[in-house]
Amino acid sequence: EENSQLDIGSQQSEDALA
């Protein structure tokens, strides 16, 4: 579950950059 949250955070960071 913690891994899933980390993945989401990574995706959000990329979205903010885009």
DSSP file (Angstrom, degrees, kcal/mol; ACC not computed):
  #  RESIDUE AA STRUCTURE BP1 BP2  ACC     N-H-->O    O-->H-N    N-H-->O    O-->H-N    TCO  KAPPA ALPHA  PHI   PSI    X-CA   Y-CA   Z-CA
    1    1 A E     >        0   0    0      0, 0.0     4,-1.9     0, 0.0     5,-0.2   0.000 360.0 360.0 360.0 -41.1    0.0    0.0    0.0
    2    2 A E  H  >  +     0   0    0      1,-0.2     4,-1.9     2,-0.2     5,-0.1   0.891 360.0  54.4 -63.3 -36.6    2.8    2.4    0.8
    3    3 A N  H  > S+     0   0    0      1,-0.2     4,-2.3     2,-0.2    -1,-0.2   0.900 104.6  54.2 -62.6 -40.3    4.4    1.6   -2.6
    4    4 A S  H  > S+     0   0    0      1,-0.2     4,-2.1     2,-0.2    -1,-0.2   0.917 107.1  50.6 -60.7 -43.0    1.1    2.6   -4.3
    5    5 A Q  H  X S+     0   0    0     -4,-1.9     4,-2.2     1,-0.2    -1,-0.2   0.890 108.3  52.6 -63.4 -38.6    1.1    6.0   -2.5
    6    6 A L  H  X S+     0   0    0     -4,-1.9     4,-2.2     1,-0.2    -1,-0.2   0.918 107.6  51.7 -64.0 -42.2    4.7    6.6   -3.6
    7    7 A D  H  X S+     0   0    0     -4,-2.3     4,-2.2     1,-0.2    -1,-0.2   0.917 108.8  50.8 -59.8 -43.2    3.7    5.9   -7.2
    8    8 A I  H  X S+     0   0    0     -4,-2.1     4,-2.5     1,-0.2    -1,-0.2   0.916 108.4  51.9 -62.4 -42.7    0.9    8.4   -7.0
    9    9 A G  H  X S+     0   0    0     -4,-2.2     4,-2.2     1,-0.2    -1,-0.2   0.900 108.7  50.9 -61.2 -40.8    3.2   11.0   -5.6
   10   10 A S  H  X S+     0   0    0     -4,-2.2     4,-2.0     1,-0.2    -1,-0.2   0.920 110.7  48.5 -62.8 -43.2    5.6   10.5   -8.5
   11   11 A Q  H  X S+     0   0    0     -4,-2.2     4,-2.3     1,-0.2    -2,-0.2   0.901 110.0  51.8 -64.7 -39.9    2.7   10.8  -11.0
   12   12 A Q  H  X S+     0   0    0     -4,-2.5     4,-2.3     1,-0.2    -1,-0.2   0.901 107.8  52.6 -63.9 -39.9    1.5   14.0   -9.4
   13   13 A S  H  X S+     0   0    0     -4,-2.2     4,-1.8     1,-0.2    -1,-0.2   0.923 110.4  47.5 -62.0 -43.9    5.0   15.5   -9.5
   14   14 A E  H  X S+     0   0    0     -4,-2.0     4,-2.4     1,-0.2    -1,-0.2   0.900 110.1  53.0 -64.6 -40.0    5.2   14.8  -13.3
   15   15 A D  H  < S+     0   0    0     -4,-2.3    -1,-0.2     1,-0.2    -2,-0.2   0.904 107.3  51.4 -61.4 -41.3    1.7   16.3  -13.8
   16   16 A A  H  < S+     0   0    0     -4,-2.3    -1,-0.2     1,-0.2    -2,-0.2   0.887 110.4  49.3 -65.2 -37.8    2.7   19.5  -12.0
   17   17 A L  H  <        0   0    0     -4,-1.8    -2,-0.2     1,-0.3    -1,-0.2   0.914 360.0 360.0 -67.1 -42.2    5.8   19.8  -14.3
   18   18 A A     <        0   0    0     -4,-2.4    -1,-0.3    -5,-0.1    -2,-0.2   0.511 360.0 360.0 -66.3 360.0    3.7   19.2  -17.4
